[in-house]
């Protein structure tokens, strides 16, 4: 299954490019990978660029390029030093961009993933599947810097696409479960221990699930219940205009990751709603799926020639949904997110409470700006091609604080 992916991830607060050779720096630079194009927008992401000095030692009429390794000598009557700055890509920021986009991952482990069945016909997984790119980092930096200096808008990335080999039990192969057909990923760095525990408990419920050919996947049907017996604990959830602690807070990280697998795999999405506000855990924005038992569900249809097997796992701060099935040759192209209708977050809402000492402030929830995010998905199968636009509208959300009013009494008063 080919997945042609063009992504441009925008920061909402754009900053100007400050550079000695800014007139030559393109606003965007497209990185062409073997199966996708990743667009860097320097106006929206100025941290991707850095200013690098070059020094020239002038002795009489002679000019000599010199690298002082960051320590400039003092000028004398015998020589002078001229320093100029030029723009280069920031290696650290570029790597962070690749990681935050959740679509570029490098792996060298080529160990096969074995999918088997035990004596009770339970499905077992041995190994963690990897798909991603093996990138020649130094060469890529050189190519990008040459493009910045010459004003080019496209570069071809020296990268090799790598996949994990998959070995599947014969009984599962008969059902069409043969290879990786889609992968969903999300990052939950910064989550509390309670939120992390709920993510792991929720993901565990989906590991080994099978979506039969032609049937619908219902997230809530598989989740079934959120209780302490299943390992869930209390953490913040969005309820209307408030955030409150309930069992399972953070399980939307699981539904979001499932949605991303179905979305990138080109499956028909039959039910999905974005969150009320733009949750930072769900970047790039517009690829989240909110769920709530009894109210909101996420669903998609298995329109492949065989059954789909789901594997879930956590690696570091990343959650993965891997779909195994039959490659039917569909081609999926994704473009986005396109951000519009930006609205600044309202003023902070302050609540007085006697639960805190007078003047003490407790942060209840952070502020979030409002905006609209759009993704375009094109799915081509044989002679047919469908184009869909997925729109997510996020409300501006005020920060909320509690301020203590309880007056402490001194001894004798």
N, C-alpha and C positions, 0 to 999 in steps of 0.2 A: 504494500500500500504506500503510494507516494504521498508525502505531505509537503506541499510547497507553501512555505510560510513567510509572509512579509509582515514585519512588526516594527512599529515605531512607538517607543515608550516615551511619553512626555512627562516632564515635571510641570506642575501647574504654575509655579512662580518662575517665569522666564527671566533670564538675566542676559545682558549684552555680552558679546565676545570682546574681551579686551586683549589686544595683541598688536605687536609691532608690525606684523604682516597681516593684519585682520582683513585687508582688502582682498587678499588672495584665499582666505579660508572660506570654503563653501558652507552654507547654512546647514546642509545635511550631507552625510557620507554614507552610502549604502555598501554594506559588506555582503558580498555574494558567496554563500556557502554552497556545497554540492546540492542541497535540496531546499534551500531557503535563502531569503534575503533579509538581513537585519539592518535597520536604518538608525544611524546615530544623528540626533538633532542637537547641534551644538548651541543653538540659541536657547533651547529649553534645558539643556544639560551642560552648562559651561564647565562643570567639574571634570568633564572628559578631556579638557585641554589644559596644558600647562606651558608656562613660559620658561624656556631654556636659554641660558646665556652662552655666547661664544666670545672668546677673548682673542685679541690680536696684539702682539707685542711689537711696538714700533721703535726701531733703533736707527736713527738717521733716516734714510730713505727706504729702509728695509722693513717689510711687514711679515711677521711670523705668527701663524695660528698656534695658540698655546692652550693646553688644558691645565688649569691650576688646581684641579680637584677641589673646587669650592673655596680655596684660600687665596685671595689676591695679595701679591706683594705690594709694598709701598712704592709709589712712583718716585723716580729720581731724575736728576738732570740728564742722565745718560739714556734713559728710555721712557716710553709712555705706553699706557695700556688703554686700548679701545674696547669697549664691551657693547655688544648688540644682542638683542633678544629675538628669538624666533619661536613659533608655536609648534608644539609636538603633542601627540596623544599621551595621556597619562596612563601608564601601564596598570597602576593600581585601580584607578577609576574604571578603566575598560573592563578589567576582570570582575569588579563588583557589578558592573552593568550586565555582563553576561550572566552572572549568578542570579541577580535580582529579576532578570527577565524570565528565569525558569525554563529556558529552552536550549541553552548551550551548556552541555555538561561533558567533561572530559574523563575518560576512563581508560585504563591500560589493562584491567583485569578481563581476560577473555574466557574465564571459566564458564562452562555451559550451565544453564539452568535446567534442572531435571524436575519434571512434573510427573508424579507417580500417584499410586493409589495403595492404601494399606489394606490389611485383611478385612476391615469393615467398610471398604469402598470409600473411605474418606480421602480427599485429595491432599497430597503433600507437595511442598515446594522445597527443593534443595538448591540454594543459591539465590542471589539477587540479580535480576536482569538489569542490564545497562544499555542505554543507547545514547549516543552523543558524538562528539567530534574529538579527534586527536589533532590538535592545532600546533603548527610550527610557530610558537609565540614570538620569538625574536624576529623571524622573517616577516610575520604579520605586522609587528610594530614598525619595521623598516618600510614596508609597503604603504602603510597608512601615513607615515610621516612624509614620504615622497609625494603622496596624493595631496596632503595638506599644503605642501610647498608649491605644488603646481596647479592647485585649484581643481583637481579631479573630483568627481562626485560618486564614482563607483570604484571599488577595488575587489579583486577576487581573492578570497581567503585561502591560504595554503592549509587545507584541512582534509582529513580523511574521515568519512562516516564509519562508525563502528557499532556493531550490534553484538549482543550476547547470543551465543548459540542456544537453541532450545531443544531439549529432548523430552518428548511427550509420551505418556503411557498409551499403548495401542487402543485401549477402550475409549480414551478421550479423543484420540485422533479420528476415530470413526464418527465422532460427533462434530467434527470440523475444527477441533481445537488443535492447531498445528504450529502457530507462530505468533509473534507479537504484532498486533494490528493497531494499537493505540496506547499512548502513555499520557497520564495526567500528573502534574507536579505542582506543589505549592510550598511556600516557605513560611514557617511560623516562629522565626527568630524573635526573641523578646517575650514570648508567651510565659505566663506564670506556670508554676508546677501543676496547679489545678487544671489549667487549660490544656497543658501538654498531656496530662493523664487522660482527660476526656477525648482528646484527639486519638490517642493510642487505643483507648477502649472502643471508640466508635469505628475506627478503621478495622479493628479485629473482627467486627461483625460481618464485614464484606469479603474478607479473605477466603477464597475458595468458592464463592458464590458463582452460579452458572445462570446466564440469561439465555433462555432457549431461543432458537431460531424463530423469528417473526414475532416474538413476545416483547412486552414492555418491561423495562426496569423501573421499579419504584423504590426510591431511597428509603422512604418511611416504612414500607412493607418489610424491608430487610432489617432496618434499624429496630423496628417493632416497639421497643420500650427503652426509656432512659432511666435506669435505676441504680441503686448502690450495688445490687447483686452483680451487675454487669461491669462494675468498676468505675462508674461515673461519680463525680463529686460536684459540689456547687461552685459555679463561676458565673461571670457576667454574661447575660444574653440581652439582645435588643428586643424590647417589647413596646410597640407603639412609639411614644415619644420619650421613653425612659430606657435605662439600662439597669437590669436587676440581676441578682445572683440566683441561679437555679441549677438543678442537677443537669449536667451535660453542657454547660456553657463552653463554647468553642467547637462543638460538633459540626458547625457550618464549615469549618476548615475541611472536614471530610467530604461533605456534599459538594463543596467548591472544587475539590480535587477530582471527584468523580465526574463532575460536569466538564472539567477541562479535558479529561480523557475522551469523553463522548463527543465533545465539541471538535477537538483536533482530529478525531477519527472519522468525522463526517457523518455521524449517526443522526437521525431525525430527533430533535429535542421537542418533546411533547408537553413538558411543563417545567418552567424555571422562572424564578424571580430574583432580582438582585437585592442586596441589603438596603436598608433605609438610608444609610450614609456610607461613605467610602471607607471601609475598614482597611487600615494600613497592611494587615496580614495578607490581603488579597490582591496585591499588585501582580501583574499589570491590571489596572482597573477595567471593569466590564466583563471579567471572567469569573465572577463569584456566583454562588447559588445558595440562597437562604432557604432553610427548612425549619419547620416547627411541627411536631407531631400533632395531628388533628387539624392543621391549618394549611401549612405550606409544604409542598412535596417537590422533589426533583425527579423527572422521568425522561427516559429516552427509549427509542425502539431499536431492537436488534434487526437490522435489515440486511445482514450478511448471509452468505450461503450456509452457515453452520451456527452452532452454539458459541457463546462467548464465556470464557472463564476469567474471573477477576482475581488478581493478586494485589494485596495491599501491604505496604511496609513503610517503616520510618527509617531514614538514614540521616543521622545528625539532626538538623532542624528542618528537614524536608520530608514531606509526605508524598507517597506515590500510589497511583492506581494504574495497574498494567492490565490491558485487555489482551487475551490470547484468543485467536480464532482463525478464520480463513481469509486471506488476502483476496479480495475480489477485483483488484485493479483500480479502485476508485482513486481519484486525485483530489486532494483538499487544499484550498488556498485560503489563507487567513490574512486579513489586513486590519490593522488598528493598533492601539485604541485612538480614535479621533475624538478629542476633547472639545466641548463647546458649552455654552450657557453657564459660564463660571459665576458662582455666587459666594461672596465672602461669608464666613461663619458669623452668626449673630453674637452679641455681647454675652459675656459669661453670666449664667444664672447662679445666684447665691442663695443658699438656704440657711437660715439660722437654726441652730440646734443646741439643746442643753446637754447633749451627749458628749460634747467636747468642752475643754476649758475655754474661758473667754479669750477671744482673739485668735485661737488656734484654727488653722485652715486645713481642710481635708479635700483633696482632689477626687471628685466622684467620677468624672469622665472628661476626656479631652475634646477640644473643638475640632470640627471637620468642615471644610469648605464644600459647597454643593456644586455639581456640574453634571453634564451628560456625557456618557462614554458610548461610542459606537464601534462595533466590530462588523466587518463584512466577511462572510464565509461563502466560498464557491465550492460546490461538490460536483465533480464530473464522474459519471459512471456510464461507460459505453458511449452511446449516442446522445445521452441526456445530460443536462447540466442545470443545476439549481443554484441561485444566488439568494442569500438571506442576510438581512441586517439585524444584528442583535443590539438593542438599545437598553442602556442602564441609566436610570436617572437617580442621582444621589442628592438628598436634601442637605442644605446647610444645617449644621448641627452645633449648637452652642456648648461651650465647656460648662461643666456644672461643679460647684463647690459647696461644701458645708462649712459654716463658720460658727465656732463655739460661742455660747453666751453664758455658760455656767460660771458663776463667780465663786472663786475659792475662798473659804472662810479661814482666817488666821486663828490660832489658839487664843482664847480669851475674848473673842469678839462674838 
